[in-house]
Amino acid sequence: MTRTEMPLLAAIVDVLRRHLPQAELSRFAPEARLNEDLALDSIMLLQLFVHLELEHGLAVPEDAVVGDDLQRVEDLVVLLQRWQEELAS
């Protein structure tokens, strides 16, 4: 993870700890699979996006989630970083 990706990773783990306690946080790592390792289903993933936006100011376009292949935590971090860069330009 790069220095710019670390705050995104911290925001994800913060939301999971506070709002999605059923997630398997003991297996949390950048390479952890969202569904198989962390036990996040599609509804939980949407909840994660909502809390990231409301509490951490990370804009998450609604239509972007549908088209992207999110398998691992690192995929989510890269996607969030790309969205923030696109919004900043």
Backbone as CSV, one residue per row, in Angstrom:
resi,resn,N_x,N_y,N_z,CA_x,CA_y,CA_z,C_x,C_y,C_z
1,MET,0.835,-1.186,0.000,0.000,0.000,0.000,0.878,1.248,0.000
2,THR,0.454,2.226,-0.762,1.187,3.483,-0.810,0.700,4.399,0.305
3,ARG,1.417,5.495,0.502,1.031,6.457,1.542,-0.349,7.053,1.297
4,THR,-0.708,7.221,0.050,-2.027,7.786,-0.251,-3.144,6.758,-0.058
5,GLU,-2.806,5.488,-0.105,-3.813,4.444,0.071,-4.051,4.111,1.546
6,MET,-3.106,4.404,2.413,-3.234,4.053,3.826,-4.443,4.707,4.500
7,PRO,-4.719,6.002,4.283,-5.926,6.592,4.899,-7.216,5.928,4.414
8,LEU,-7.240,5.496,3.179,-8.426,4.808,2.661,-8.603,3.464,3.352
9,LEU,-7.514,2.756,3.536,-7.556,1.475,4.240,-8.024,1.669,5.676
10,ALA,-7.534,2.712,6.319,-7.945,3.014,7.697,-9.425,3.372,7.762
11,ALA,-9.931,4.099,6.780,-11.346,4.461,6.750,-12.215,3.212,6.580
12,ILE,-11.785,2.297,5.744,-12.542,1.059,5.530,-12.622,0.252,6.818
13,VAL,-11.502,0.064,7.473,-11.504,-0.736,8.703,-12.290,-0.029,9.810
14,ASP,-12.254,1.294,9.848,-13.027,2.050,10.831,-14.522,1.798,10.646
15,VAL,-14.998,1.896,9.417,-16.424,1.675,9.142,-16.803,0.228,9.448
16,LEU,-15.975,-0.711,9.071,-16.288,-2.110,9.354,-16.397,-2.353,10.856
17,ARG,-15.477,-1.814,11.617,-15.499,-2.011,13.071,-16.745,-1.414,13.712
18,ARG,-17.094,-0.205,13.296,-18.184,0.509,13.962,-19.574,0.157,13.449
19,HIS,-19.691,-0.203,12.174,-21.023,-0.366,11.600,-21.335,-1.771,11.067
20,LEU,-20.324,-2.555,10.854,-20.545,-3.900,10.317,-19.810,-4.929,11.187
21,PRO,-20.231,-5.068,12.430,-19.517,-5.948,13.360,-19.553,-7.415,12.946
22,GLN,-20.455,-7.793,12.050,-20.506,-9.172,11.609,-19.395,-9.512,10.609
23,ALA,-18.678,-8.509,10.131,-17.554,-8.746,9.220,-16.436,-9.458,9.976
24,GLU,-15.732,-10.318,9.282,-14.629,-11.084,9.869,-13.354,-10.233,9.886
25,LEU,-13.267,-9.318,10.839,-12.129,-8.393,10.879,-10.808,-9.064,11.230
26,SER,-10.856,-10.217,11.836,-9.609,-10.921,12.164,-8.861,-11.321,10.889
27,ARG,-9.561,-11.346,9.770,-8.947,-11.713,8.490,-8.683,-10.497,7.605
28,PHE,-8.870,-9.285,8.161,-8.719,-8.061,7.373,-7.260,-7.853,6.972
29,ALA,-7.052,-7.620,5.689,-5.743,-7.322,5.107,-6.009,-6.808,3.698
30,PRO,-5.065,-6.103,3.098,-5.292,-5.618,1.732,-5.658,-6.736,0.751
31,GLU,-5.096,-7.909,0.942,-5.371,-9.011,0.015,-6.597,-9.843,0.403
32,ALA,-7.263,-9.488,1.495,-8.447,-10.232,1.932,-9.581,-10.087,0.919
33,ARG,-10.253,-11.185,0.656,-11.404,-11.171,-0.248,-12.615,-10.645,0.513
34,LEU,-13.342,-9.739,-0.108,-14.467,-9.085,0.556,-15.542,-10.081,0.982
35,ASN,-15.904,-10.984,0.111,-16.970,-11.927,0.432,-16.444,-13.145,1.180
36,GLU,-15.481,-13.821,0.626,-15.029,-15.089,1.197,-14.286,-14.931,2.520
37,ASP,-13.442,-13.915,2.650,-12.643,-13.748,3.871,-13.331,-12.870,4.910
38,LEU,-13.915,-11.762,4.448,-14.518,-10.806,5.388,-16.016,-11.020,5.591
39,ALA,-16.619,-11.893,4.809,-18.043,-12.218,4.904,-18.949,-11.020,4.620
40,LEU,-18.541,-10.181,3.653,-19.357,-9.034,3.249,-20.222,-9.426,2.062
41,ASP,-21.535,-9.319,2.235,-22.420,-9.563,1.100,-22.681,-8.230,0.396
42,SER,-23.508,-8.236,-0.630,-23.730,-7.024,-1.424,-24.388,-5.911,-0.613
43,ILE,-25.296,-6.254,0.284,-25.948,-5.241,1.123,-24.932,-4.613,2.075
44,MET,-24.091,-5.433,2.660,-23.064,-4.917,3.574,-22.077,-4.014,2.827
45,LEU,-21.772,-4.374,1.602,-20.868,-3.551,0.800,-21.491,-2.189,0.530
46,LEU,-22.778,-2.159,0.247,-23.468,-0.878,0.053,-23.466,-0.060,1.345
47,GLN,-23.665,-0.711,2.475,-23.595,-0.018,3.763,-22.206,0.564,3.980
48,LEU,-21.199,-0.185,3.610,-19.817,0.293,3.721,-19.638,1.566,2.902
49,PHE,-20.117,1.569,1.666,-20.000,2.752,0.807,-20.728,3.956,1.404
50,VAL,-21.926,3.731,1.925,-22.699,4.833,2.511,-21.936,5.444,3.682
51,HIS,-21.422,4.628,4.566,-20.696,5.143,5.732,-19.367,5.799,5.339
52,LEU,-18.705,5.267,4.327,-17.466,5.902,3.855,-17.760,7.313,3.345
53,GLU,-18.877,7.451,2.671,-19.238,8.769,2.139,-19.678,9.719,3.249
54,LEU,-20.563,9.260,4.111,-21.111,10.126,5.156,-20.094,10.491,6.236
55,GLU,-19.270,9.557,6.624,-18.378,9.779,7.756,-16.955,10.157,7.378
56,HIS,-16.544,9.783,6.179,-15.156,10.043,5.782,-15.054,10.933,4.549
57,GLY,-16.204,11.383,4.039,-16.205,12.293,2.901,-15.707,11.681,1.610
58,LEU,-15.744,10.354,1.525,-15.280,9.681,0.316,-16.457,9.506,-0.633
59,ALA,-16.465,10.296,-1.671,-17.557,10.254,-2.630,-17.556,8.919,-3.358
60,VAL,-18.724,8.326,-3.445,-18.869,7.033,-4.089,-20.005,7.126,-5.101
61,PRO,-19.706,7.254,-6.394,-20.761,7.329,-7.393,-21.599,6.051,-7.394
62,GLU,-22.922,6.199,-7.410,-23.822,5.044,-7.357,-23.578,4.040,-8.481
63,ASP,-23.459,4.534,-9.688,-23.322,3.626,-10.821,-21.946,2.975,-10.914
64,ALA,-20.961,3.509,-10.229,-19.619,2.952,-10.307,-19.520,1.600,-9.622
65,VAL,-20.282,1.403,-8.582,-20.219,0.157,-7.823,-20.687,-1.025,-8.661
66,VAL,-21.689,-0.816,-9.468,-22.283,-1.900,-10.243,-21.301,-2.444,-11.280
67,GLY,-20.577,-1.563,-11.951,-19.737,-2.005,-13.056,-18.360,-2.487,-12.663
68,ASP,-17.939,-2.249,-11.449,-16.583,-2.610,-11.060,-16.531,-3.972,-10.394
69,ASP,-15.453,-4.668,-10.656,-15.250,-5.992,-10.095,-14.456,-5.853,-8.800
70,LEU,-15.157,-5.852,-7.699,-14.518,-5.723,-6.394,-14.413,-7.091,-5.758
71,GLN,-13.208,-7.595,-5.676,-12.992,-8.901,-5.075,-12.259,-8.799,-3.742
72,ARG,-11.287,-7.903,-3.675,-10.419,-7.809,-2.497,-10.443,-6.397,-1.914
73,VAL,-9.965,-6.282,-0.691,-9.874,-4.977,-0.036,-9.031,-4.039,-0.887
74,GLU,-7.921,-4.530,-1.414,-7.047,-3.674,-2.220,-7.750,-3.172,-3.478
75,ASP,-8.661,-3.946,-4.042,-9.457,-3.485,-5.200,-10.324,-2.297,-4.793
76,LEU,-10.907,-2.404,-3.619,-11.753,-1.326,-3.099,-10.933,-0.066,-2.855
77,VAL,-9.750,-0.214,-2.279,-8.874,0.933,-2.006,-8.493,1.624,-3.314
78,VAL,-8.096,0.850,-4.300,-7.704,1.422,-5.595,-8.884,2.144,-6.236
79,LEU,-10.060,1.550,-6.144,-11.257,2.164,-6.710,-11.608,3.465,-6.001
80,LEU,-11.560,3.457,-4.681,-11.829,4.679,-3.917,-10.828,5.777,-4.269
81,GLN,-9.565,5.401,-4.382,-8.538,6.384,-4.728,-8.812,6.974,-6.110
82,ARG,-9.158,6.125,-7.060,-9.458,6.604,-8.417,-10.653,7.548,-8.415
83,TRP,-11.702,7.205,-7.665,-12.878,8.077,-7.585,-12.527,9.432,-7.002
84,GLN,-11.701,9.441,-5.962,-11.336,10.718,-5.322,-10.500,11.570,-6.291
85,GLU,-9.607,10.947,-7.032,-8.788,11.681,-8.010,-9.653,12.240,-9.131
86,GLU,-10.643,11.464,-9.587,-11.518,11.929,-10.659,-12.371,13.109,-10.190
87,LEU,-12.839,13.059,-8.960,-13.646,14.153,-8.433,-12.810,15.409,-8.210
88,ALA,-11.539,15.243,-7.904,-10.656,16.377,-7.660,-10.273,17.086,-8.957
89,SER,-10.343,16.361,-10.099,-9.935,16.995,-11.357,-11.038,17.770,-12.005
